[in-house]
Amino acid sequence: VPEGDTIYRTAVTIQRWMAGREITAARTAPGVKADATALVGSTITRVEAVGKHLLLKVTSPEGVELVVRTHNKMTGSWHVYPAGAVWKRPERQARLVIEAGDRIAVLFNAPDIEISTPVIAQRHGVGHLGPDILTVPLELHAIVARINAEQQPRALGEVLLDQRLVCGIGNIYRCESLFLTGHHPWTTQRSITPLELDALITAAHTLMRANIGVGSDDAARNFGDGPNRPWVYGRTGRPCRRCGTTIDSRRQGEQARTAYWCPTCQPVRAQTSPS
Ligand SMILES: [Zn+2]
C-alpha cells in the first residue's frame, strides 16, 4: 500500500499539471462503474490527498461540482503525461483516463474509483477517516482523542495503521516512528503516557512531512540516518544501526502487515500477545 506521503506527492503533481484546465475527454475501462463522460467540459479546480484517497474536484460551467475519488489499494498508481507521450504502462491497465488539452492523467490498476457529488464522496470514501497525519498544523488533539476512545487496549503498531484513528500512515512510517520513539509494536496505547503518545504521533507526522519533498522515488526517503536507510523496516535479521541487536519482525493485526523492531531499542512493555 502506498504511504500517505506518496499520495500527497501524486496529488501535488496532478494539481500542478491539470488544475485550472478544462477536461476535454475522459473515459473509464470496461467494468468501471463510474461515468467519466460526466466530467467532460468541467474545469479541474483542485486535486488533493485525504489519507490514502486522492480527490480530483471539478466544476462545470454551470457551477455543478463533481469529485473523482480514487484509492490505489495495493496496485494502483496515477501518472500524468504530455499528450502523445508513450505511457509507462500498457493501455489495457488504464482504468481511468482524463485528458485536459495537451495533458493526460491516467490511473492504472486502481480498484476503487468513484465519480460523485462532494456529499457522496464524503460519505462513501473519506468521511469515516481519522484526521490526516500530514495536516499542518498537526491535529494532535483530535487524533489522540480518537485513539483514547478505543474500548479495548490496542497495540501501538495496529493503532498507527488504523485509518479511522489517524489516516495516511503506512507500514514504513509505522515501523520507523515506533523505533524512533522507542516503542515495541505490541505495546498498547494504554501502557504509555499521554506525552509518549503525543511524541509518537508527532514523530510520524514529522518524518512524513520531511519526506514529501523528496520526489517520487520511494528509495530516497530519509528516516534520519541518510537516504534509503530505514532503521528497522525491511531489515529482519540484520543488526540495528544504533545498537547492533538483530532486528526482529512478525505479522501484526487484522491486516497482517509485517512489523519490524529492534528488541533492545524498543523493549517490550505491557502488551497484547503477538498473534
Ligand atoms: Zn537497537
Residues whose N, C-alpha, C, O or C-beta is under 5 A from the ligand:
A	BS01	ZN	C240 R242 C243 G244 T245 C262 T264 C265
